[in-house]
Amino acid sequence: MKSAFLILIVALALVGCGSGSSSDRATPQTPKNDSANTEIVASDSKGIQTQIARSTAIPEYLDLPAHIEPDPTRVVHVFAPVGGRIVEMKVRPWDRVEKGQTLATLESSDLARAVADYHKAMADNQVKQKALARAQDLLEHKAMAEKDFEQAQDDAQQAQAEVQAAREQVQVFGMDPDHASTQLVVKAPRPGSVLDVGAAPGEFSQALSAPARATAQVDTEKLASIVEGTDYRLPQDPAAHGVALDPKSLAIARLGSLYPDHVVFLGPCLVEASVDGGRLRAPPEGRRPPLMMALTGLGVVLHHSASKNAHAMARCLADVAARIPEEAPIRVLTSAEEQELMNWEAETYRQSIGR
């Protein structure tokens, strides 16, 4: 190895210090420069392939096979609140809509009946109020017995209650009771794009056609053991448990009272109960026990004094909450409206006859 290294040094020295003629020395090659195609080829490029560099635009997209699906958490299903014949569809798939924009119009017999009931209640209330005024005048002139005057008062209060109930029914359909028609307008609850239209003009749309969300099965034996020895019982209809078994329905019910009949027959809002040691925790002493309580993930229980109407309202709450889309705008009754409903003498009378 040492000798090889020395020979190399000598050879390099000879090449560097030799005095050969200019013809013997290799003439340096100037790289080829073609200004026409800017191709540069080095002298020692044997075996190397060259390519002319060119400026090319790079595409900003990729053409790939794919399938696009909407985000299910951002899809809102829109259904008519009542049944009826579709008169006109205002939108088509992939149309862009804004919040409050009309999607369709329906001719609804349910709405027509609700409007007629409202006008009938208004007319009856006017008659009862005039009768009360006459009774007041007769009582002041000692021409009427006091019990007859009290009956006139009850009739007038009942008439007012019927007007309010009929008014609320029309408002549930999103209509102004004083300017309502038989045509129902379905509006967009939020801005977005229409993905699909599942109906056409002339078709009949069924009320409550929205499918209910699936819920877990209730363990009736476990729930019965929890309320054993208390003043609470399982609901008459097992479907009422759905509001406590479906997290989305429970979240909707927690917002407040959805409609007047719930307040009248079950009380305001939804009361949630807890379990302590496998037993239902009793409500605080000194407070009126709620007619219905929800046990998250287990079911609902009703007080033994709950009327058949209260049991029906428990099932109604589960049916309604299970069909409300998660992102749908919800307007619940205010505390003042709940107190007004609870303090009506006519509503107290309705509760008494329902029991």
ABEGO torsion letter per residue (X at the ends): XAAAAAAAAAAAAAAAABABBAAABBBBBBBBBBAAAGBBBBAAABGBBBBBBBBBBBBABBBBBBBBBBBAAABBBBBBABBEBBABBABBBGBBBBBGBBABBBBBAAAAAAAAAAAAAAAAAAAAAAAAAAAAAAAAAGABBAAAAAAAAAAAAAAAAAAAAAAAAAAAAGBBAAABBABBBBBBABBEBBABBABBBGBBBBBGABBBBBBBBBBAAAAAAAABGBABBBBABAAAAAAAABAAAAAAAAAEBABAAAAAAAEBEBBBBBBBGGBBBBBBBGBBBBABBBBBGAEBBBBAABBAAAAAAAAAAAAAAAABBAABBBBBBBAAAAAAAAABAAAAAAAAAAX
